[in-house]
């Protein structure tokens, strides 16, 4: 398992030989899914640190 992960991270960023339009579409969709997963992982941390609701903010308007 460790060797597979090492090989995976070593191949990230290398040029990919794409022969057909279907292979290109599959590659683009895979990258899109990785971006979505990254967003879903990062958003809760972003929300907690930056957009957290301040309970005392409403008291200033009353």
Legacy VTK file of the C-alpha trace (Angstrom):
# vtk DataFile Version 3.0
C-alpha trace
ASCII
DATASET POLYDATA
POINTS 62 float
0.000 0.000 0.000
2.810 2.428 0.836
4.556 1.808 -2.469
1.325 2.473 -4.378
0.865 5.808 -2.610
4.481 6.731 -3.300
4.056 5.932 -6.993
0.795 7.898 -7.100
2.342 11.036 -5.624
5.405 10.704 -7.843
3.252 10.648 -10.990
1.223 13.739 -10.094
2.156 16.595 -12.389
3.766 14.451 -15.077
2.489 14.899 -18.630
-0.218 12.429 -19.580
-0.361 10.876 -23.050
-3.943 11.311 -24.227
-4.846 9.626 -27.491
-8.594 10.078 -27.849
-11.267 12.543 -26.901
-12.771 10.017 -24.469
-9.450 9.675 -22.611
-9.179 13.464 -22.459
-12.709 13.752 -21.057
-12.001 11.038 -18.465
-8.819 12.839 -17.400
-10.589 16.200 -17.097
-13.436 14.648 -15.081
-10.937 13.005 -12.725
-9.233 16.343 -12.115
-12.625 17.975 -11.593
-13.583 15.359 -9.005
-10.295 15.890 -7.161
-10.964 19.651 -7.063
-14.478 19.011 -5.698
-13.192 16.655 -3.015
-10.544 19.208 -2.051
-13.216 21.899 -1.767
-15.464 19.695 0.358
-12.571 18.960 2.695
-11.362 22.585 2.907
-14.729 24.363 3.231
-15.517 23.362 6.846
-12.130 24.689 7.976
-12.678 27.901 6.001
-16.160 28.318 7.456
-14.971 27.700 10.999
-12.115 30.205 10.777
-13.459 32.967 8.537
-17.229 32.906 8.196
-18.099 31.773 11.720
-21.244 33.513 12.939
-20.555 36.038 15.654
-23.396 35.794 18.205
-22.685 39.251 19.632
-22.971 40.965 16.233
-26.792 41.042 16.345
-26.854 42.617 19.788
-25.309 45.813 18.419
-28.294 46.443 16.144
-30.888 46.329 18.938
LINES 1 63
62 0 1 2 3 4 5 6 7 8 9 10 11 12 13 14 15 16 17 18 19 20 21 22 23 24 25 26 27 28 29 30 31 32 33 34 35 36 37 38 39 40 41 42 43 44 45 46 47 48 49 50 51 52 53 54 55 56 57 58 59 60 61
